[in-house]
Each structure stands twice: as C-alpha cells, then as structure tokens.
Amino acid sequence: MGIEQDALELPPEAAIRFLQEKINVPTKHWRQVYGAAHSHSFMVAGAATEALVEDFRSEIKKALEDGTTLEEFRAGFDNIVKKHGWEYTGDRNWRTRIIFETNLRSAHAAGRYHELTKPETLLSFPYWQYNHSGSNHPRINHLSWDGDVYRADAPFWQTNYPPNGWGCGCFVTPVSDAGLERQGKTGPDTPPNLEQLGTDVPLGVDPGFEWNPGQRWLTGGRPGQKIATVKQVAAFALRALDGELPVAATVPIANVPASLAARLELPKKSSVRLSVQTIRDHAGKHDVTIDDYINQVRPALDDVVIRSRDRISAKVEIRGKPFIAGFKVTRFNEFLMVTLRKASPRQIRQIAELKRLGN
C-alpha cells in the first residue's frame, strides 16, 4: 500500500501541526536523534546544517499539505542536493523513499492518534484495531497482529503503535463495542508478549521505532517551548472541556525550579504541565478554577514534599482556606500538576511532619 493511501482520509491539520511544532536538528548520524525524540525534532541523517535540514522539511511539509508524490519529492530532493552540494550515503531511490515515507507515515500516525484520543472519540470507540498494510513481503509479527483489537489504553500502543519499522505501512482504526460484537469478539484480544531477551526494543519493532509518535508529541512538550500565558491556558482549558483535545495533550504552566528538577532527576529546563485529563477530571471541581491552578503552581513548587516521583504535594492557601496541590512525574519523564483540592486536617499534619523530617 502506498503512502498516499495510508492517511485513510485523515484530515491533514493535526499531521501538519505535528511537523510544524518540531525543531530542526542538524546531524551527522541517524542515531543522534533516536526514538521518541523524533516527535519534537526534524532531522535527515547526515544533513549537518540548519539550511539543509530546513529545505528537506519544506519538501515534507509540501507533501503533507499538497499531497505531492514520491517522484515529485525526488525532484525536490535532487534540487536540494545540488543547491547544498550535499554528499549522502545510500542509493538515491532508497534514500528518498526512506525520508519521504518515514516522515509522512509518522506525521499521519501522530495526527490519527490526536483524533482517536479525543475524549468523545474514546467514549464511542474504546478499542483500536491493528491493520496490516497488505505488503507483498510482510513482517511476520505485523501480519500476526492483523485484525487484533486491544483497548485504546493498552500498553501495547505505547511502543507498537505503527509505523513499527522502516517501510512499515500498518495502521490503526477505532472500534466500538458494537463493532467488536460484529467481528464476533466477546471482548478485546489479549496483547502479545513483546519482551525480547537482551534488548529493550519490543518484539516486531525496528530499533528506533519503539515509540508512539502521537503520544510523545502530545506529552512533554517540544524543547524550548515557552510557558503558556494565562489567556493561552484558558483557551486550552475551554477546548479540553469541549472535547476538542486528546486526553494526553498538555500545556506548560510554569518552569520547574532547578533544585527540584535535580531532586526528581528531570531534564534541565523542565516545565510543569497541565493535562486535558486533569482539566476534565478536576478543574472546576473541588471549589477551584483554572486560574487557581495557574496562581498556585509557583508557590506550591517552592514548598513541596516528595513521597515518591508520583506522589509529590504541597499545602497552599486559596481564598484563606488550605488546599493540597498534587504533582507527579510520568513514565515519559514529564512533570504534571494533577490536582488541587481542599486539604483535610490529617493531610496538613502529614505534610508538616514530612517537612519537619527534612523531605
């Protein structure tokens, strides 16, 4: 199946935004940007200057926006090579296909994930089905998953959401309860065991593809992303409550103090982020507003107690009453503010005791 059909009639807006929000990264070797880093970085292996990378990015953007073909991309590739005097490795036809298909498939996969994880979509379609591309030379594992239906929140999708390798054209489609029944299934299938001895790369996945493009795009933020303004957070919250945003989407609301980042082993210049899930589940409840989250995040960060990386809290005051601000570090090493709720006397005593002990 060609890349032109892989989009499955997906509106290109989210896929285009996935590409637009990346930063250009000049490289000498493909491993300099590895795995999930591709969700926030655009690179072409061996393209070692900003200008060269930007020209390739423009050609990929044109393909996403205008639907240009591989042959049209190859013509653009030849012009870029001539313009910059670039010496690349590998056969020209092989190299252009890899650049073209890998970037477009990842962008379409991220865009599809964006659509599938909107709250209302998940409510109607709580399952996802793995579909093999129909390749004449199939990967055995990919073919064995063809038609399998797993819950949308199954760990399988964190590492094996396609594409799962060079040239992989597999894709995901949503399934409702009624759709599951029509397939003769009484429930979702059991995801396969993906462990392989001696490697962290899951079964059936090429090294460097063990990540979910959309999930990592929507979580964590791109390098150097600015903290959102009050108006931007408010607009984000309205879209979250209206069901327009995927549940995994987050917005940066404050910088993590360097000392706290070091204690939690977070990357330098990490940001505190507020997720769609938190906004839908907590904001507007517990007598707090989105403005309270924005106003209380900084004082809370200066006075937190750490029980574990997923149990971080601080006592704050809102309108003269004690509240608990809760934070956690996710498996993707992003720092989330997850709750702001009224504090009980017991919780206040616990935090005071932990601070006394020097936590």
Buried (B, 14 or more C-beta within 10 A) or exposed (E): EEBEEBBEEBEBEBBBBBBEBBEBBBBEEEEBBEBBBBBBBBBBBBBBEEEBBBBBBEBBBBBBEEEBBBEBBBEBBEEBBEEBEBEBEEEEEEBBBBBBBBBBBBBBBBBBBBBBBBBEBBEEBBBBBBBBBEBEEBBEBBBBBBEBBBBBBBEBBBBBBBBBBEBBBBBBBBBEEEBBEEEEBEEBBEBBEBEEEEEEBBEBBBEBBBBBBBBBBBBBBEEEBEBBEEEBBBEBBEBBBEBBBBBBBBBBBBBBBEEBBEEBEBEEEBBBBBBBBBBBEBBEEBEBBBEBBBBBBBEBBEEBBBEEBEEBBBBBEBEEEBBBBBBBBBEBBBBBBBBBBEBEEEBEEBBEEBBEEEE
